[in-house]
Amino acid sequence: MFDFYGTVVDMQGSLTRAVAPYLERKGYTKNPPGRLVTWWRRTHFENSMIDALLHRDHTPYRQIGFEAVDYTLERAGIEHTDDEVRELVDEITRLDPFPDVVQALTEMKEHGLKLYILSNGDPDMLAAGVPYSGTADLWDRVMSVAEADSFKPHRTTYHTAAALVGLGCHDILFVANHAFDCIGAKAAGLRSAFVDRRKRPFGNGRYSADVTVSDMAELAALLKTTVEI
């Protein structure tokens, strides 16, 4: 079971490439595009975590994205319209996969593994973004946390996903590039694999990942030799 944004698809790189021409049209040169994307993503992350902690009515990912982009542009002093914000948020449906992903997932599929997505994205965003990534045919099921009414890492999301695919939590290896997602999955009773693309410390000894790999290719190679982690 895989996280999608940032694990399967390169969110930082793809959004940076999308934002660059927009900032050029605005004549904005104070900060590089990648820095604004980092502000955007951090704000989005913080707001989604607040939403999960409140655990009230689930706020759609797209709405949180709108608020995050609007805040980021205002922080940068860039005049903008609501339509421009919506267009930038929609770039999340057009993210490129990491170079190693398609081949690695194909090898996992050929090894006989069931492959699932559990993403914080809205269902309609995943319906567009998964085919764009070139991985649509590889998944046995694509799940949005909207089905659990809470963003990851709330334990309800992982328990709901396990129930939807008819597996016990202990039968699932959850794969993510984000430590918080691995921690959430592990605390919910799943096993976890940390894809350490950014070469950063995991930072949590209580819910440590069961395996750490540098990329999906390394994970696929590991799973070729054993399904037990």
Buried (B, 14 or more C-beta within 10 A) or exposed (E): BBBBBBBBBBBBBBBBBBBBEBBEEBEBEEEEBBEBBBBBBEBBBEBBBEBBEEEEEBBBBBEBBBBBBBBBBEEBEBEBEEEBBBEBBBBBBBBBBBEBBBEBBBBBBEEEBBBBBBBBBBBBBBBBBBEBBBBEEBBEEBBBBBBBBBBBBBBBBBBBBBEBBEBEBEEBBBBBBBBBBBBBBBBBBBBBBBBBBEEEEBEBEEBBBBBBBEBBBBBBEBBEEEEEE
